[in-house]
Amino acid sequence: MPPVTTSSNITFHPCFLRFDAASVSFSGKMVALIATYVLSRVVHHLLKPFSQPYMTSDLVIGLILASLPHARDSFTSLFSITLENIVDFGMISYAFVLGLEMDPYVIFKSPTRHAMVAYAGTVSTFVAACAITPWLHYLRNSSIITFTLSLSISLSGSGSHILTRLMTYLKVGKSDIGKLSIGAGVHSDMITMFSVVLSFVFFPLQETANFREGIKTSVQIGAALMLQTLLAAKISPVFMNWINQSNPEGKPLKGSHLVLSMAFMTVLCSLAPWMGYNSCLSAFMGGLFLPSEGRISKWTISRINNLLSTLFYPLFFFWVGLRVDISSFAVGNIGTWVRLFCLILIATIGKVGGTLICGLTLGYHRPELVAVGLLLTAKGHFHVYFAVDALRQGKIDVTTCISMVILIFLSVIHTPFVVKHIIERARKRVPVQRMTLRWLDPSSELRILLCLHGTHNLESGISLMEISRGKPAPGLFVHVTDMIELTEKIASTLVPGEGVDNMTITDNSVTEMRDEITRAFQTHINENVDGGIMLSRMLVLSTFNSMPHDISVLAEDLMVSLILLPFHKRVKAAGTLDEGHPGFRHVNRKLLRNAPCSIGILVDRGFGFTERLSTSSVSKVAVIFIGGKDDQEALAYAGRVVWHPGVELTVIRFLVDKNSEHAPRRVNNRASVAEQEEEMKLDDECFAEFYEKYVAGGNVAYMEKHLANSSETYTNLMSIEGQYSLIIVGRAGRVNTVLTQGLNDWQQCPELGPVGDVLSGSNSTSGTSILIIQLHNIKGQLDGLSDEFSIM
């Protein structure tokens, strides 16, 4: 074409005009896609209080943005084809990972309770759908048998990956109802996917000229799928084992082996599609029979899942919005709403009814079975793709497709509310077990986890064990635990031990240290004539990042009520504290936030002379009570200390002197008056009980100090240093902060609390050791409910 000249004598060439239009169109597409990604993340953040999964925000934003006229107009037919190819490839990857995460051989085993519930819910929904949907005229240009089977299978399925991630995120996956829901969801998902796989063999997408041609096509596709499955089940384990053995854990994956593995998986999943079978379902079958264990499989699952959740899902739902024009939904037609509500009723009543009937025969409770049935109605990304693909193939109209998408959306958004209802019911039915000293059954022995950094903690550790034993009956069970950092040097000395996942340390310095600690504790117990102490030895060998978690797991397994930790600083020859070990400080701070029981930190300044704790001499110990839950726990610990014949215990109570002229006129306190009064009531009850048991009988000395403000608190704290060999204090947990307000302004170690930090100042040379105690913090454990609660 010739150039174009305007009236202003400016000449344009048509190719430049086409290039400029294409640039504008491409920029518009990029803006739409970037906006989809950003807005879906923003909406997900806004929906976090409702615990909604990413699928909810992705679906809403994708449908809304793709329905905007400017966004729809910018996507030409050529770019739409590219987008469809990307979506098809993404769903192939999704189906492959979905199969790879499943175990197909559970079908051939005797059905578990999870499987029974899954089969019952799936079959009941399938039967209901087959009986009702043919009368509602959903289909467009499709065989009524093929369409009814496809729709019924889709309604019967569950989005197991959505359900699993949601249950794990809400911390109910370890409970009995969580395990049942997840297990049933996986079984339901696998059975329905199997059904879809078989239906595409007998009812292929491509049209055939006659019945004989259809049989021939089905046989070819079935043979190709059978060959692919046999190769995946028999040949792939040999190949994958060779790859895994050549790339052991801890060493980088070889690039050639990684490429070879990806090529093998790709070729394996491509066998059936060469004969005309659906690529997505072929990938599912290929992944299903590939070995799910091993480094390559785990690497593949991790990488593909990250790619899907990060980039693909927002793009996928934008494509859904382009394909499903919301404006085409027949809102004014009453038949549309009747068919939509019928779909919702079939999916809900079918799942709940089947789950309820089967669960009652297995002995489960009715309310929990209804909750499980509602959870199993949740659908996933494949169900959305399945519905849109049916529209793309011309099997259904836009209104039916939109109805399916609405059904899937509703099945997802209700699941967090069902889970929260389960948690609320569990709180009412399951007793909250608080692993504390105060709530310990008097007839039960006290179990403590006594942690040591090394032999320098020996004396103080034995002394703590001695004063913690309480009455001879029921006694004390102490688990002496060595906290050892896993370094490269120690890791090189590890050798396999007895049992699975057990390792033995052969490093001489570590074994000699552990032997010395064991001998010291065992000797002391053997020479202790009073008895009442049982000893076990434990080891936590890990990096400082994972050590808090390992100690918490160990404390949970041993069902201890108290963890005793050494302070990260050690006393120097001059009597002051050194700079300390940052690794152990990190461990202490993490445990204070997440420990499954009460916890104590000992600032040791010489509380290691066990001869002073014998019956022939006396060691002076004080407990300071200001108020709050941690001080109440410290008082409960002091109730055990008082029974030791070698301890002279004094309880010092700090009370607010409201009539003092030095009392602050204004207190910056966020707590309400009701909260302060409630805490004061609990403090008085706790202290009155302790006073009646020990002080009134003359077993414990009592001092009372009336103070006006935190300045007087500081002065009194400094005045009692040096008078006692050990002072026991609560860490924090106080609502009424008049006596401690401002103490934390100059804190060196906030993890010790305001009182503990003052008494354990690094420059102090008083020789008084400080034990800081914190009550079991139930936050992060479903508000006091164990992650493994049982209500079924």
ZAMARGU-4260 file (C-alpha; in steps of 0.2 Angstrom, whole numbers, plus 5000, padded with zeros to 4 digits):
<rodrens>
0) 5000/5000/5000 | 5006/5018/4996 | 5010/5030/5010 | 4996/5041/5017 | 4999/5060/5017
5) 4988/5071/5028 | 4983/5089/5025 | 4997/5094/5036 | 5009/5086/5024 | 5013/5072/5037
10) 5016/5056/5029 | 5011/5039/5037 | 5015/5021/5031 | 5001/5008/5034 | 5014/4996/5042
15) 5018/5009/5055 | 4999/5011/5059 | 4997/4992/5061 | 5012/4991/5072 | 5005/5006/5083
20) 4988/4997/5084 | 4996/4981/5089 | 5007/4989/5102 | 4992/4997/5110 | 4982/4981/5109
25) 4997/4971/5117 | 4999/4984/5131 | 4980/4983/5135 | 4981/4964/5136 | 4996/4965/5148
30) 4988/4978/5159 | 4972/4967/5160 | 4983/4952/5165 | 4994/4961/5178 | 4978/4969/5185
35) 4970/4952/5187 | 4985/4945/5196 | 4987/4961/5208 | 4969/4963/5212 | 4966/4944/5215
40) 4980/4946/5229 | 4973/4961/5236 | 4956/4954/5237 | 4963/4938/5245 | 4971/4949/5258
45) 4954/4957/5262 | 4946/4940/5263 | 4959/4933/5275 | 4948/4936/5290 | 4935/4924/5282
50) 4949/4911/5279 | 4944/4911/5260 | 4956/4901/5249 | 4965/4909/5234 | 4952/4901/5222
55) 4938/4913/5229 | 4948/4929/5225 | 4955/4922/5208 | 4937/4917/5202 | 4929/4934/5207
60) 4942/4945/5200 | 4944/4934/5184 | 4926/4935/5180 | 4924/4953/5184 | 4939/4960/5174
65) 4936/4948/5159 | 4918/4955/5158 | 4923/4973/5156 | 4920/4978/5138 | 4938/4986/5135
70) 4946/4970/5142 | 4936/4958/5131 | 4938/4969/5115 | 4957/4969/5117 | 4958/4950/5116
75) 4957/4946/5098 | 4954/4929/5091 | 4973/4926/5088 | 4978/4930/5106 | 4963/4921/5113
80) 4970/4905/5104 | 4987/4908/5113 | 4978/4910/5129 | 4968/4894/5127 | 4984/4885/5123
85) 4992/4891/5139 | 4977/4887/5149 | 4976/4869/5142 | 4995/4866/5146 | 4992/4873/5163
90) 4978/4861/5166 | 4988/4847/5159 | 5001/4851/5172 | 4988/4852/5186 | 4980/4835/5182
95) 4998/4827/5181 | 5002/4834/5199 | 4984/4829/5205 | 4987/4811/5200 | 5005/4811/5206
100) 4999/4816/5224 | 4987/4801/5224 | 4989/4783/5228 | 4979/4772/5215 | 4982/4756/5224
105) 4971/4761/5239 | 4956/4756/5228 | 4962/4738/5228 | 4963/4737/5247 | 4949/4734/5259
110) 4940/4751/5261 | 4944/4761/5276 | 4931/4772/5285 | 4937/4787/5275 | 4934/4777/5258
115) 4917/4771/5264 | 4911/4789/5268 | 4918/4795/5251 | 4910/4781/5241 | 4893/4784/5250
120) 4893/4802/5246 | 4899/4800/5229 | 4887/4786/5224 | 4872/4795/5232 | 4875/4811/5223
125) 4878/4802/5206 | 4862/4793/5208 | 4852/4808/5212 | 4860/4818/5198 | 4856/4804/5185
130) 4838/4803/5191 | 4835/4822/5191 | 4846/4831/5178 | 4838/4823/5162 | 4822/4832/5166
135) 4829/4849/5168 | 4835/4852/5150 | 4853/4857/5153 | 4860/4850/5137 | 4862/4859/5120
140) 4870/4848/5106 | 4875/4832/5115 | 4869/4814/5119 | 4858/4814/5134 | 4867/4799/5141
145) 4884/4806/5138 | 4879/4823/5146 | 4870/4816/5160 | 4885/4805/5165 | 4897/4819/5163
150) 4886/4831/5174 | 4883/4818/5187 | 4901/4814/5189 | 4906/4832/5190 | 4893/4835/5204
155) 4899/4819/5213 | 4917/4825/5214 | 4927/4835/5227 | 4941/4847/5226 | 4953/4837/5237
160) 4968/4849/5235 | 4956/4864/5240 | 4949/4855/5255 | 4966/4848/5260 | 4975/4865/5260
165) 4960/4874/5269 | 4960/4861/5283 | 4978/4862/5285 | 4978/4881/5285 | 4964/4881/5298
170) 4974/4869/5309 | 4961/4855/5309 | 4969/4843/5297 | 4976/4833/5312 | 4960/4831/5321
175) 4949/4815/5318 | 4936/4825/5308 | 4950/4833/5298 | 4958/4817/5293 | 4941/4810/5289
180) 4936/4825/5278 | 4953/4825/5269 | 4954/4806/5266 | 4936/4806/5260 | 4939/4820/5248
185) 4955/4812/5241 | 4945/4796/5238 | 4930/4805/5230 | 4942/4815/5219 | 4951/4800/5213
190) 4935/4789/5210 | 4927/4803/5200 | 4942/4807/5190 | 4943/4788/5186 | 4925/4789/5180
195) 4929/4803/5169 | 4944/4794/5162 | 4934/4779/5158 | 4919/4789/5151 | 4931/4798/5138
200) 4936/4781/5132 | 4919/4775/5129 | 4912/4792/5124 | 4926/4801/5115 | 4924/4819/5110
205) 4926/4817/5091 | 4911/4812/5082 | 4911/4795/5072 | 4902/4791/5056 | 4893/4775/5063
210) 4893/4763/5078 | 4907/4752/5071 | 4918/4767/5069 | 4914/4772/5087 | 4919/4755/5094
215) 4935/4755/5084 | 4940/4772/5090 | 4936/4767/5108 | 4946/4751/5107 | 4961/4761/5100
220) 4960/4774/5114 | 4958/4761/5127 | 4973/4751/5121 | 4984/4767/5121 | 4978/4772/5138
225) 4981/4754/5144 | 4998/4754/5137 | 5002/4771/5145 | 4996/4765/5162 | 5006/4749/5161
230) 5022/4758/5157 | 5019/4771/5171 | 5016/4757/5183 | 5030/4745/5179 | 5043/4754/5169
235) 5043/4771/5177 | 5048/4765/5195 | 5064/4757/5188 | 5068/4773/5179 | 5064/4785/5193
240) 5073/4774/5206 | 5089/4775/5195 | 5087/4794/5194 | 5084/4796/5213 | 5099/4785/5218
245) 5110/4795/5206 | 5104/4811/5215 | 5104/4808/5234 | 5097/4821/5246 | 5109/4835/5250
250) 5117/4836/5233 | 5112/4846/5218 | 5101/4838/5205 | 5111/4834/5189 | 5104/4845/5175
255) 5105/4830/5163 | 5095/4819/5174 | 5082/4832/5177 | 5079/4835/5159 | 5079/4817/5156
260) 5066/4814/5169 | 5055/4828/5162 | 5056/4821/5145 | 5051/4804/5151 | 5036/4811/5160
265) 5031/4821/5145 | 5033/4806/5133 | 5024/4795/5145 | 5009/4806/5146 | 5008/4809/5127
270) 5005/4791/5122 | 4986/4791/5124 | 4983/4808/5116 | 4992/4802/5100 | 4977/4791/5097
275) 4965/4805/5100 | 4962/4804/5119 | 4960/4819/5130 | 4977/4826/5135 | 4972/4832/5152
280) 4965/4815/5157 | 4980/4807/5150 | 4992/4817/5161 | 4981/4813/5176 | 4983/4794/5173
285) 5002/4796/5169 | 5004/4805/5186 | 4993/4793/5195 | 5004/4778/5192 | 5021/4786/5193
290) 5030/4784/5209 | 5025/4798/5221 | 5040/4795/5232 | 5058/4800/5228 | 5067/4817/5225
295) 5062/4819/5207 | 5043/4817/5211 | 5044/4829/5226 | 5053/4841/5216 | 5041/4841/5202
300) 5026/4842/5213 | 5034/4857/5222 | 5039/4867/5207 | 5023/4864/5197 | 5012/4868/5212
305) 5022/4884/5215 | 5020/4889/5197 | 5001/4885/5196 | 4997/4895/5212 | 5008/4910/5208
310) 5005/4913/5190 | 4993/4901/5182 | 4977/4901/5193 | 4973/4920/5191 | 4977/4919/5172
315) 4965/4903/5171 | 4950/4912/5179 | 4953/4927/5168 | 4952/4915/5153 | 4936/4908/5161
320) 4929/4925/5162 | 4933/4928/5143 | 4924/4911/5139 | 4909/4914/5150 | 4902/4931/5147
325) 4892/4935/5162 | 4881/4947/5153 | 4874/4932/5143 | 4867/4924/5159 | 4848/4923/5157
330) 4844/4932/5173 | 4826/4935/5168 | 4822/4917/5164 | 4814/4908/5180 | 4820/4892/5172
335) 4838/4897/5174 | 4836/4899/5193 | 4826/4883/5195 | 4840/4873/5186 | 4853/4882/5196
340) 4845/4879/5213 | 4842/4861/5207 | 4861/4859/5204 | 4865/4866/5222 | 4852/4854/5230
345) 4858/4839/5221 | 4876/4842/5225 | 4872/4847/5243 | 4858/4834/5248 | 4867/4820/5239
350) 4884/4822/5248 | 4876/4826/5265 | 4863/4812/5263 | 4876/4798/5258 | 4889/4804/5271
355) 4875/4804/5284 | 4868/4787/5281 | 4886/4779/5279 | 4893/4788/5294 | 4878/4784/5306
360) 4881/4765/5302 | 4900/4768/5307 | 4895/4775/5323 | 4899/4794/5320 | 4889/4808/5327
365) 4876/4816/5316 | 4881/4835/5317 | 4899/4831/5312 | 4893/4820/5298 | 4883/4834/5291
370) 4899/4845/5292 | 4909/4832/5283 | 4896/4831/5269 | 4896/4850/5267 | 4915/4850/5266
375) 4914/4836/5253 | 4903/4847/5241 | 4919/4858/5238 | 4924/4858/5220 | 4941/4863/5212
380) 4949/4870/5197 | 4947/4855/5186 | 4928/4856/5189 | 4928/4874/5182 | 4939/4868/5167
385) 4927/4854/5164 | 4912/4865/5163 | 4920/4878/5152 | 4927/4864/5141 | 4909/4858/5138
390) 4904/4875/5133 | 4919/4876/5121 | 4914/4859/5113 | 4897/4866/5111 | 4889/4853/5123
395) 4880/4866/5134 | 4875/4884/5133 | 4882/4899/5142 | 4869/4899/5155 | 4872/4881/5160
400) 4890/4884/5161 | 4888/4900/5171 | 4877/4890/5183 | 4890/4877/5185 | 4903/4890/5189
405) 4891/4898/5202 | 4889/4881/5210 | 4907/4878/5211 | 4910/4896/5218 | 4897/4893/5232
410) 4904/4876/5236 | 4921/4884/5240 | 4916/4900/5250 | 4906/4890/5263 | 4919/4878/5268
415) 4929/4890/5280 | 4913/4893/5289 | 4909/4875/5291 | 4927/4872/5298 | 4925/4886/5310
420) 4908/4879/5316 | 4917/4862/5319 | 4930/4871/5329 | 4917/4880/5340 | 4908/4863/5343
425) 4925/4855/5347 | 4928/4868/5360 | 4912/4865/5369 | 4914/4846/5368 | 4933/4843/5370
430) 4940/4848/5387 | 4955/4860/5385 | 4970/4853/5391 | 4982/4866/5398 | 4999/4859/5402
435) 5003/4870/5417 | 5008/4868/5435 | 4993/4876/5442 | 4981/4865/5434 | 4991/4849/5436
440) 4981/4835/5444 | 4988/4833/5462 | 4988/4814/5460 | 4999/4815/5445 | 5017/4816/5444
445) 5025/4832/5438 | 5034/4830/5421 | 5047/4843/5416 | 5059/4845/5402 | 5075/4851/5409
450) 5086/4857/5395 | 5105/4860/5396 | 5118/4868/5385 | 5132/4858/5391 | 5141/4853/5407
455) 5142/4870/5414 | 5123/4869/5417 | 5125/4853/5427 | 5125/4861/5445 | 5111/4872/5442
460) 5101/4859/5433 | 5103/4846/5447 | 5098/4860/5459 | 5082/4864/5449 | 5078/4846/5448
465) 5080/4845/5467 | 5069/4859/5472 | 5055/4855/5459 | 5052/4837/5466 | 5038/4842/5478
470) 5031/4828/5488 | 5038/4811/5487 | 5022/4805/5480 | 5017/4806/5466 | 5035/4813/5463
475) 5044/4820/5448 | 5048/4813/5431 | 5062/4824/5424 | 5068/4822/5406 | 5086/4829/5405
480) 5088/4836/5387 | 5104/4841/5379 | 5102/4855/5367 | 5115/4853/5353 | 5117/4863/5337
485) 5119/4853/5322 | 5135/4858/5313 | 5143/4852/5298 | 5156/4844/5309 | 5143/4834/5320
490) 5133/4830/5304 | 5148/4821/5297 | 5149/4810/5312 | 5131/4804/5311 | 5128/4786/5307
495) 5112/4776/5305 | 5106/4769/5322 | 5092/4756/5326 | 5075/4760/5319 | 5068/4771/5306
500) 5075/4789/5305 | 5086/4786/5320 | 5104/4792/5319 | 5119/4790/5331 | 5132/4803/5336
505) 5149/4797/5335 | 5158/4814/5339 | 5168/4811/5354 | 5166/4828/5362 | 5147/4826/5361
510) 5146/4808/5368 | 5158/4812/5382 | 5148/4828/5387 | 5132/4817/5387 | 5140/4803/5397
515) 5146/4816/5410 | 5129/4824/5412 | 5121/4807/5413 | 5133/4801/5427 | 5131/4817/5437
520) 5112/4816/5437 | 5111/4797/5440 | 5124/4798/5454 | 5114/4812/5463 | 5097/4802/5461
525) 5106/4786/5468 | 5112/4796/5483 | 5096/4805/5486 | 5088/4795/5501 | 5071/4803/5499
530) 5068/4796/5482 | 5053/4802/5472 | 5063/4807/5456 | 5063/4797/5439 | 5076/4801/5426
535) 5076/4800/5407 | 5089/4806/5395 | 5084/4816/5379 | 5093/4824/5365 | 5088/4838/5353
540) 5101/4839/5339 | 5096/4852/5326 | 5100/4869/5319 | 5095/4884/5330 | 5081/4888/5317
545) 5072/4871/5319 | 5077/4868/5338 | 5062/4877/5345 | 5050/4866/5335 | 5059/4850/5339
550) 5059/4855/5358 | 5040/4859/5357 | 5037/4842/5348 | 5047/4833/5361 | 5037/4842/5375
555) 5021/4837/5367 | 5026/4819/5365 | 5032/4817/5383 | 5016/4827/5390 | 5027/4838/5401
560) 5020/4853/5411 | 5035/4863/5412 | 5050/4866/5401 | 5066/4873/5410 | 5079/4882/5399
565) 5096/4890/5403 | 5098/4908/5400 | 5108/4912/5384 | 5121/4922/5395 | 5133/4914/5406
570) 5141/4921/5422 | 5159/4927/5421 | 5172/4926/5435 | 5169/4943/5440 | 5150/4938/5444
575) 5143/4948/5429 | 5135/4940/5413 | 5143/4939/5397 | 5136/4944/5380 | 5128/4927/5378
580) 5124/4915/5363 | 5113/4923/5350 | 5107/4905/5344 | 5101/4900/5361 | 5093/4917/5363
585) 5083/4914/5347 | 5078/4897/5354 | 5072/4904/5370 | 5062/4918/5362 | 5053/4906/5350
590) 5049/4894/5363 | 5041/4908/5374 | 5029/4911/5360 | 5025/4893/5354 | 5029/4881/5369
595) 5015/4868/5372 | 5016/4870/5391 | 5023/4882/5404 | 5041/4887/5402 | 5054/4894/5414
600) 5071/4902/5410 | 5085/4901/5423 | 5097/4915/5424 | 5111/4906/5434 | 5123/4916/5445
605) 5129/4901/5455 | 5113/4892/5460 | 5123/4876/5457 | 5129/4871/5474 | 5119/4856/5477
610) 5127/4854/5495 | 5117/4869/5500 | 5101/4860/5496 | 5105/4845/5507 | 5095/4843/5523
615) 5109/4849/5534 | 5109/4867/5526 | 5097/4879/5520 | 5096/4889/5504 | 5085/4905/5504
620) 5073/4906/5490 | 5060/4920/5487 | 5045/4921/5475 | 5039/4939/5470 | 5020/4940/5467
625) 5014/4956/5459 | 4999/4949/5449 | 4994/4941/5433 | 4993/4924/5426 | 5012/4921/5425
630) 5014/4926/5443 | 5001/4914/5448 | 5010/4900/5439 | 5026/4906/5448 | 5017/4904/5464
635) 5011/4886/5459 | 5030/4882/5456 | 5034/4889/5473 | 5021/4877/5480 | 5033/4863/5475
640) 5048/4871/5481 | 5042/4873/5499 | 5042/4854/5501 | 5061/4853/5500 | 5068/4852/5517
645) 5084/4862/5512 | 5074/4877/5506 | 5068/4892/5516 | 5055/4900/5505 | 5049/4918/5507
650) 5034/4925/5497 | 5035/4944/5494 | 5019/4952/5488 | 5019/4969/5480 | 5003/4979/5482
655) 4997/4995/5475 | 4997/5009/5487 | 4983/5020/5480 | 4983/5033/5494 | 5002/5037/5492
660) 5006/5054/5486 | 5018/5047/5473 | 5004/5036/5465 | 5003/5041/5446 | 4987/5051/5442
665) 4986/5044/5425 | 4990/5026/5420 | 4992/5022/5401 | 4983/5006/5402 | 4973/4998/5388
670) 4964/4986/5400 | 4947/4990/5404 | 4941/4992/5422 | 4932/4975/5421 | 4948/4966/5415
675) 4958/4974/5430 | 4944/4969/5442 | 4944/4951/5435 | 4963/4949/5437 | 4963/4956/5454
680) 4949/4944/5459 | 4959/4929/5452 | 4975/4935/5460 | 4967/4936/5477 | 4959/4919/5475
685) 4976/4911/5470 | 4986/4920/5483 | 4973/4916/5497 | 4974/4897/5492 | 4993/4898/5493
690) 4993/4908/5510 | 4981/4896/5518 | 4991/4880/5513 | 5008/4886/5517 | 5010/4903/5525
695) 4996/4901/5538 | 5005/4885/5544 | 5022/4894/5546 | 5030/4884/5532 | 5033/4900/5522
700) 5038/4917/5527 | 5028/4931/5520 | 5032/4949/5516 | 5020/4963/5510 | 5026/4979/5501
705) 5014/4993/5497 | 5021/5003/5482 | 5015/5018/5473 | 5023/5016/5456 | 5036/5007/5445
710) 5050/5018/5452 | 5047/5011/5470 | 5045/4993/5462 | 5063/4995/5454 | 5070/5001/5471
715) 5063/4987/5481 | 5068/4974/5468 | 5086/4980/5469 | 5086/4980/5488 | 5082/4961/5489
720) 5096/4956/5477 | 5109/4947/5486 | 5098/4941/5500 | 5092/4925/5492 | 5101/4912/5481
725) 5086/4911/5470 | 5071/4922/5466 | 5056/4916/5456 | 5046/4928/5446 | 5032/4928/5433
730) 5037/4934/5416 | 5023/4945/5412 | 5004/4942/5409 | 4998/4957/5420 | 4983/4968/5416
735) 4986/4980/5430 | 5003/4988/5425 | 5004/5002/5438 | 5019/4994/5447 | 5028/4988/5431
740) 5024/5002/5419 | 5040/5010/5412 | 5051/4996/5418 | 5052/4989/5400 | 5058/5005/5393
745) 5076/5001/5397 | 5075/4982/5395 | 5090/4973/5389 | 5081/4956/5387 | 5063/4958/5384
750) 5060/4939/5384 | 5063/4939/5403 | 5049/4952/5406 | 5050/4968/5416 | 5054/4961/5433
755) 5065/4947/5427 | 5075/4959/5416 | 5078/4971/5431 | 5084/4957/5443 | 5095/4949/5430
760) 5104/4964/5424 | 5121/4960/5416 | 5131/4972/5427 | 5124/4965/5443 | 5136/4955/5454
765) 5124/4950/5468 | 5125/4931/5465 | 5107/4929/5465 | 5100/4917/5452 | 5083/4922/5444
770) 5070/4909/5438 | 5057/4917/5426 | 5041/4907/5423 | 5028/4909/5410 | 5011/4901/5410
775) 5006/4890/5395 | 5001/4902/5381 | 4987/4894/5372 | 4987/4906/5357 | 4990/4898/5340
780) 4982/4881/5346 | 4964/4885/5341 | 4962/4895/5357 | 4966/4881/5369 | 4960/4866/5358
785) 4973/4854/5353 | 4977/4852/5334 | 4973/4833/5336 | 4956/4835/5344 | 4943/4821/5342
790) 4924/4824/5341 | 4918/4811/5329
</rodrens>
